[in-house]
Each structure stands twice: as C-alpha cells, then as structure tokens.
C-alpha cells in the first residue's frame, strides 16, 4: 500500500486569469492512491468509493472531485486516455448532486461521520462544494458541456444559501470561514477552508461575480490572519477547535502547498513564510519526535473548546520559541 506522505502534491497553476486552465495544486500523483486501492474499490463508472464492510462502499464527492482534477491534469500533459475517465467522474458529480430540497446543489454524505459524532447522515461539507466547483468548471472548459457549468453555479449558490440550522460558512466582521465539518462550536479545518475558497475563486474567475471575488479574498485573508493559531510550534494543526496535529501527509502535501498557493494568489508573503517554517518542522528530528508523542498520546484533546485562549496562547508562545530555536540551530 502506498504511503501518501511519500507522494508530492506541489503548487501548480497559481494564477487568476479568466481562463482557469489547470488546478492550483498538482494532484496527479494521487491517481496512484485511487487506483491501487487506498480508498476502496471503484464504482462501475470509475468513481472512487470509501470501503465499508458493514454498509457497503460509499461514494464521496471530495475524493471524486480530486480524482477528476488529477485526471484532467494528466490529460492536459498529453495522456488522452485520461479524458474519458475525467468525463465520467464529472458526470458522477452531477448525478450525485442534490436536485432539490434544503440541500439542493450540495453533495450529501449519507453515512455518519466516524470521527465527529454529531455529523449524522445526511450531512454535507463546504469542502465538497468547493472541490466540486473547481472540478466542474474545469470540465466545462475542457469538454464544453453546459451541464457542468450549471452544476457549478448551483453548487456556489447552495454553498452560500442562508440556513436556520447547519451553515457551511460563517461571517464574523471581516472574517469569512468555510466549514468542512459544520459544527457548533466550529471546528475550523484549515485544508477544507482553503480548498473551498479556491472553488469560490474559480467561480469568481469564470463568472466575473464581484461578490464571489470578495468572498474568496475575505476567506483567504481570514486564513492568513489565523496562521499563528494553526502553528503548534513544532507542527501544523489540522483544526482550531482541538488543534489536532495534522498527519505527515496533510502537513507535507496539503498544508504547505496550500500556503504557497495562497501566497501566490494574494501577493501576501506571510503564507509563504509560514510554509517555510512548517517545512523546517517537517525536516527537524526534534519536531518529528514532538509530533509522534502528541499524536500517540492524543494530547490535543486535553484542551476542550471552552478552555482559556489566553492560557493557550501563553503555552503556545513558550513552546514556539523553544522549538524555533531548536529548528534554527539545525538549519
């Protein structure tokens, strides 16, 4: 079985032209994960499924969209055999998009989330909407099918539809957060927020909608303003509710490339500076040891959501100063 952290998902096409072209990040190596059984057996149309021996294999819009983006990237490099699979994956997204009701335009997860028990079926994710928008709009450019554009437009509007219950986004003053796992209090997952805002950016680029342009820029500025909160002093945090240390794969192949993409799109140097620091954490034996200890001991659960942020910040600053000194000594 392939270890995901052994692969590379670098930044790829970090521009804001009206013509989308390739995705912001190169998912092409993820094709090996999909096709060598890391998730589970594919459906008849080639869409990846998450294996579940109890309730049957399950489709997931996030991994379907990533697989579609990966195949379109490889096809653009001259591998025409990937075109048909990409088209079938995009058709799968359209077929599984909700046609009506409260969640019209979204992709519902029809099974309980094993990690977050409050997410009982059916529920949905802002990351699914953002990734699907990015894939469908590139499919529209590639194949010229209006159905892909229509589905992407429906997904964008569904993402921002006001709801009395679960919301996929939250606005607080100038901040805008997209929620991969909707909850109260919010989880604030870094990678889900960024992938969603990139889908909103794609919609803004294609449509010219000034509100969409404002939204993705506010969401990007929100992520950048909270980068210190995602910095554990030795590793990156997966979320802000528990500040769980990210896996090596997410730290290396998701968080660091995402920050480089944000730096390129916004012109703000802070994401690139943070990415450089997190890359030093990745190559520091001391930081790796801290990560191993934290993940095995589940230390992040020691801070409940209501814990004092002032106390947290004092502890974080102490740890950060010690670890940076250690990392700088090794560079």
ZATORNU-347395 format. One line per field, with one value per residue (C-alpha): residue in one letter; x, y, z. Coordinates in nm, 4 decimals, m for minus. Example, Ala and Ser with C-alpha at 12.3 -4.5 7.8 and 13.67 -1.06 7.14 Angstrom:
% residues 2
type = [A/S]
x = [1.2300/1.3670]
y = [m0.4500/m0.1060]
z = [0.7800/0.7140]
This chain:
% residues 331
type = [X/X/X/X/X/X/X/X/X/X/X/X/X/X/X/X/X/X/X/X/X/X/X/X/X/X/X/X/X/X/X/X/X/X/X/X/X/X/X/X/X/X/X/X/X/X/X/X/X/X/X/X/X/X/X/X/X/X/X/X/X/X/X/X/X/X/X/X/X/X/X/X/X/X/X/X/X/X/X/X/X/X/X/X/X/X/X/X/X/X/X/X/X/X/X/X/X/X/X/X/X/X/X/X/X/X/X/X/X/X/X/X/X/X/X/X/X/X/X/X/X/X/X/X/X/X/X/X/X/X/X/X/X/X/X/X/X/X/X/X/X/X/X/X/X/X/X/X/X/X/X/X/X/X/X/X/X/X/X/X/X/X/X/X/X/X/X/X/X/X/X/X/X/X/X/X/X/X/X/X/X/X/X/X/X/X/X/X/X/X/X/X/X/X/X/X/X/X/X/X/X/X/X/X/X/X/X/X/X/X/X/X/X/X/X/X/X/X/X/X/X/X/X/X/X/X/X/X/X/X/X/X/X/X/X/X/X/X/X/X/X/X/X/X/X/X/X/X/X/X/X/X/X/X/X/X/X/X/X/X/X/X/X/X/X/X/X/X/X/X/X/X/X/X/X/X/X/X/X/X/X/X/X/X/X/X/X/X/X/X/X/X/X/X/X/X/X/X/X/X/X/X/X/X/X/X/X/X/X/X/X/X/X/X/X/X/X/X/X/X/X/X/X/X/X/X/X/X/X/X/X]
x = [0.0000/0.1282/0.2131/0.0501/0.3341/0.5747/0.3984/0.4253/0.1318/0.3111/0.1534/0.0786/m0.1196/m0.1389/m0.2930/m0.6245/m0.6926/m1.0469/m0.9330/m0.8921/m0.6528/m0.5009/m0.5829/m0.3823/m0.2236/m0.0878/m0.2905/m0.1567/0.0364/m0.2856/m0.4008/m0.1861/m0.3783/m0.7115/m0.6126/m0.4150/m0.6983/m0.6132/m0.9765/m1.1655/m1.2948/m1.4165/m1.7765/m1.8682/m1.8241/m1.4726/m1.5653/m1.3670/m1.5520/m1.4706/m1.4746/m1.7117/m1.7658/m2.0718/m2.2803/m2.1365/m1.8936/m1.9710/m1.9165/m1.7601/m1.7754/m1.4414/m1.2320/m1.4306/m1.3521/m0.9842/m0.9615/m1.1253/m0.8828/m0.5881/m0.7053/m0.7610/m0.4077/m0.2595/m0.4780/m0.3529/0.0014/m0.0819/m0.2329/m0.5535/m0.6630/m0.7498/m1.0093/m1.2921/m1.2383/m1.2370/m1.5670/m1.7232/m1.6077/m1.7619/m2.0837/m2.0775/m2.0621/m2.3669/m2.5556/m2.4929/m2.5629/m2.8838/m3.1598/m3.3957/m3.4848/m3.2866/m2.9542/m3.0223/m2.6905/m2.4851/m2.3433/m2.4829/m2.2829/m2.5309/m2.3479/m2.2485/m1.9047/m1.6896/m1.4674/m1.7219/m2.0280/m2.2605/m2.2419/m2.5140/m2.6495/m2.7294/m2.4791/m2.2674/m1.9345/m1.8177/m1.5022/m1.7112/m1.8815/m1.5551/m1.3709/m1.6681/m1.6936/m1.3254/m1.3575/m1.6852/m1.5701/m1.2518/m1.4636/m1.6805/m1.3694/m1.2351/m1.5495/m1.7729/m2.0761/m2.3127/m2.4378/m2.1032/m2.1300/m2.4907/m2.3961/m2.1047/m2.3300/m2.5859/m2.3098/m2.1789/m2.5222/m2.6044/m2.2795/m2.3856/m2.7570/m2.8764/m2.9963/m3.1525/m2.9603/m2.6284/m2.4317/m2.1457/m1.9904/m1.9767/m1.9155/m1.7861/m1.6977/m1.4420/m1.3777/m1.5321/m1.4869/m1.5884/m1.6625/m1.5562/m1.7310/m2.0203/m2.0469/m2.1127/m1.8653/m1.6969/m1.4085/m1.2242/m1.0363/m0.7559/m0.7389/m1.1169/m1.1473/m0.8718/m0.9949/m1.3435/m1.2239/m1.0287/m1.3549/m1.5164/m1.2191/m1.2741/m1.6401/m1.5433/m1.2896/m1.5375/m1.8462/m1.6898/m1.9200/m1.7793/m1.9433/m1.7739/m1.4434/m1.4880/m1.5804/m1.2751/m1.0439/m1.2005/m1.1745/m0.8086/m0.7363/m0.9115/m0.6905/m0.3770/m0.4761/m0.5072/m0.1922/m0.0335/m0.3293/m0.2621/0.1076/0.1713/0.5335/0.6545/0.3893/0.0731/m0.2689/m0.5458/m0.8138/m0.8663/m1.1219/m0.8881/m0.5724/m0.5033/m0.1570/m0.2003/m0.0791/0.2557/0.0716/m0.1516/0.1348/0.3628/0.1275/m0.1749/m0.0964/0.2428/0.1406/m0.1872/0.0006/0.2282/m0.0817/m0.2356/0.0888/0.0938/m0.2738/m0.2860/0.0655/0.0877/0.4279/0.3020/0.1685/0.4995/0.6908/0.4723/0.5119/0.8900/0.8721/0.6423/0.8810/1.1606/0.9390/0.8935/1.2697/1.3522/1.4028/1.3002/0.9720/0.9028/0.9501/0.7110/0.4577/0.4899/0.4433/0.1436/m0.0364/0.0161/m0.0846/m0.3809/m0.2519/m0.4585/m0.7820/m0.6585/m0.7848/m1.1646/m1.3354/m1.4169/m1.0594/m0.8950/m0.7439/m0.5153/m0.3692/m0.3416/m0.1578/0.0941/0.1716/0.1913/0.4314/0.6627/0.6653/0.7013/1.0043/1.1771/1.1107/1.2097/1.5424/1.5941/1.4939/1.7122/2.0090/1.9657/1.9289]
y = [0.0000/0.3444/0.5782/0.9133/1.1119/0.9553/1.1388/1.5032/1.7442/2.0721/2.4034/2.4048/2.6802/2.9751/3.2482/3.4305/3.4579/3.4257/3.1041/2.8541/2.6032/2.3536/2.3390/2.5296/2.2126/1.9071/1.6032/1.3802/1.1514/1.0905/0.8772/0.6001/0.6241/0.5974/0.3164/0.0979/0.0575/0.3075/0.4139/0.1099/m0.0482/0.1950/0.2126/0.0907/0.4423/0.4658/0.6958/0.6159/0.4765/0.4531/0.0885/m0.0093/m0.3774/m0.3065/m0.0755/m0.1139/0.1011/0.4713/0.7500/1.0721/1.3980/1.5229/1.2314/1.2109/1.5772/1.5322/1.2280/1.4246/1.7151/1.4724/1.3080/1.6421/1.7476/1.4302/1.4631/1.8200/1.6804/1.4637/1.1481/1.1447/0.8127/1.0001/1.2212/0.9684/0.8820/1.2513/1.2969/1.0016/1.1370/1.4758/1.3051/1.1198/1.4544/1.5768/1.2525/1.2723/1.6460/1.7089/1.8130/1.9759/2.0388/2.2233/2.0977/2.1435/2.1973/2.0259/1.6762/1.4885/1.2367/0.9598/0.7936/0.9024/1.0556/0.8185/1.0968/1.3688/1.2006/1.4999/1.4610/1.2055/1.1203/1.3121/1.5959/1.7965/1.9767/2.3103/2.1380/1.9044/2.2052/2.3920/2.0963/2.0054/2.3634/2.3600/2.0248/2.1017/2.4408/2.2893/2.0145/2.2814/2.4406/2.1048/1.9420/2.2425/2.0860/2.3447/2.0919/2.1197/2.4978/2.4781/2.2315/2.4502/2.7575/2.5643/2.4479/2.8011/2.9392/2.6396/2.6892/3.0427/2.9856/3.1186/2.8353/2.8317/2.5206/2.3943/2.6556/2.5835/2.9256/3.1835/3.5569/3.7466/4.1071/4.0993/3.7275/3.4524/3.0842/2.7809/2.4694/2.1261/1.9773/2.2042/2.2285/2.4499/2.5496/2.5467/2.3111/2.5426/2.2832/2.4559/2.2422/2.2284/2.6050/2.6695/2.4166/2.5661/2.9237/2.8095/2.6800/3.0165/3.1850/2.9665/3.0653/3.4325/3.3960/3.2331/3.4385/3.7769/3.7980/4.0710/3.9196/3.5839/3.7633/3.9460/3.6236/3.4209/3.7123/3.7602/3.3864/3.3881/3.6886/3.5078/3.2013/3.4151/3.6130/3.2891/3.1124/3.1579/2.9743/2.6794/2.6754/2.4366/2.5430/2.2096/2.1164/2.2414/2.1937/2.0251/2.2430/2.5238/2.3584/2.0881/2.1925/1.8319/1.7840/1.7153/1.3861/1.3897/1.3660/1.6627/1.8700/1.7994/1.7578/1.9666/2.2463/2.3556/2.3607/2.5339/2.8163/2.8589/2.8788/3.1449/3.3454/3.3367/3.4297/3.7074/3.8502/3.8316/3.6948/3.5579/3.2248/3.1520/3.2424/3.0071/2.7355/2.7692/2.7346/2.4325/2.2780/2.3167/2.1435/1.8590/1.8045/1.8541/1.5300/1.7200/1.8341/1.4861/1.3471/1.6058/1.5103/1.1383/1.1996/1.4283/1.2029/0.8857/1.0469/1.2367/1.5375/1.7910/1.6618/1.7968/2.1409/2.1457/2.4032/2.6281/2.6392/2.9744/3.1081/3.3340/3.0303/2.8510/3.1423/3.1656/2.7943/2.8132/3.1063/2.9283/2.6109/2.8029/2.9993/2.6841/2.4876/2.7656/2.7967/2.4234/2.4296/2.7322/2.5589/2.2646/2.4691]
z = [0.0000/m0.0911/0.1928/0.0986/0.2577/0.0046/m0.2790/m0.3846/m0.4398/m0.5231/m0.6276/m0.9989/m1.1669/m0.9282/m1.1382/m1.1565/m1.5304/m1.6607/m1.8313/m1.5497/m1.7014/m1.4592/m1.0885/m0.8282/m0.6957/m0.8764/m0.7674/m1.0449/m0.8100/m0.6162/m0.9100/m0.7625/m0.4353/m0.6114/m0.8442/m0.6053/m0.3582/m0.0856/m0.0542/m0.1766/m0.4978/m0.7644/m0.8814/m1.2296/m1.3705/m1.2209/m0.9319/m0.6171/m0.3182/0.0500/0.1507/0.4304/0.5008/0.7154/0.4978/0.1505/m0.0441/m0.0403/m0.2890/m0.1688/m0.3636/m0.2286/m0.3492/m0.6751/m0.7472/m0.6564/m0.8818/m1.1640/m1.1179/m1.1192/m1.4400/m1.6129/m1.5133/m1.6637/m1.9743/m2.0279/m2.0315/m2.3295/m2.1814/m2.3812/m2.2328/m1.9131/m2.0822/m2.0793/m1.7135/m1.6206/m1.8027/m1.6220/m1.2860/m1.3591/m1.4650/m1.1324/m0.9504/m1.1401/m1.0757/m0.7002/m0.6588/m0.4651/m0.7102/m0.4597/m0.1001/0.1658/0.0325/m0.3395/m0.5180/m0.2437/m0.2093/0.0891/0.2883/0.3571/0.6423/0.9922/1.0332/1.2441/1.3776/1.4535/1.6100/1.5710/1.1906/1.1368/0.7931/0.5905/0.6213/0.3828/0.3631/0.2286/0.1059/m0.1095/m0.2695/m0.3264/m0.4765/m0.6960/m0.8255/m0.9212/m1.0992/m1.2781/m1.4081/m1.5478/m1.7002/m1.8611/m2.0135/m2.1274/m2.2654/m2.3334/m2.1626/m2.0178/m1.7635/m1.5832/m1.5655/m1.4453/m1.1710/m1.0573/m1.0412/m0.8366/m0.6012/m0.5488/m0.4621/m0.2397/m0.0504/0.0450/0.0952/0.4352/0.6586/1.0014/1.1093/0.9795/0.7888/0.5539/0.6095/0.8845/0.8639/1.1665/1.0923/0.8126/0.8554/0.6448/0.7329/0.5276/0.7307/0.6109/0.9153/1.0204/1.3994/1.6995/1.8236/1.4826/1.4015/1.1552/0.9491/0.7581/0.4444/0.3988/0.4321/0.1774/m0.0787/m0.0530/m0.1025/m0.4101/m0.5573/m0.4845/m0.6536/m0.9597/m0.9729/m0.9429/m1.2247/m1.4622/m1.3750/m1.3038/m0.9994/m0.7695/m0.4606/m0.5255/m0.5764/m0.2469/m0.0693/m0.1653/m0.0885/0.2551/0.3212/0.2153/0.4380/0.7253/0.6863/0.6676/0.9776/1.1765/1.0598/1.4021/1.5562/1.3263/1.4243/1.7138/1.7465/1.6106/1.3506/1.1810/1.3378/1.1442/1.3037/1.5557/1.7844/1.9158/1.7293/1.6427/1.4873/1.1164/0.9739/0.7953/0.4634/0.5408/0.6824/0.3838/0.0884/0.1839/0.4302/0.2992/m0.0716/0.0154/0.1880/m0.1135/m0.3341/m0.1076/m0.1149/m0.4947/m0.5350/m0.2763/m0.3008/0.0798/0.1932/0.5273/0.3951/0.2212/0.5381/0.7396/0.4745/0.5016/0.8796/0.8566/0.6046/0.8615/1.1166/0.8676/0.8402/1.2071/1.4086/1.7231/1.5678/1.4321/1.7814/1.9262/1.6603/1.7388/2.1105/2.0593/1.8127/2.0128/2.3412/2.1907/2.3790/2.1842/2.3397/2.6739/2.5660/2.5466/2.3219/2.6197/2.7566/2.8142/2.4934/2.6977/2.8750/2.5413/2.3836/2.6680/2.6429/2.2648/2.2662/2.5116/2.3028/1.9772/2.0994/2.2243/1.9077/1.6699/1.8466/1.8060/1.4383/1.3630/1.5244/1.2859/0.9660]
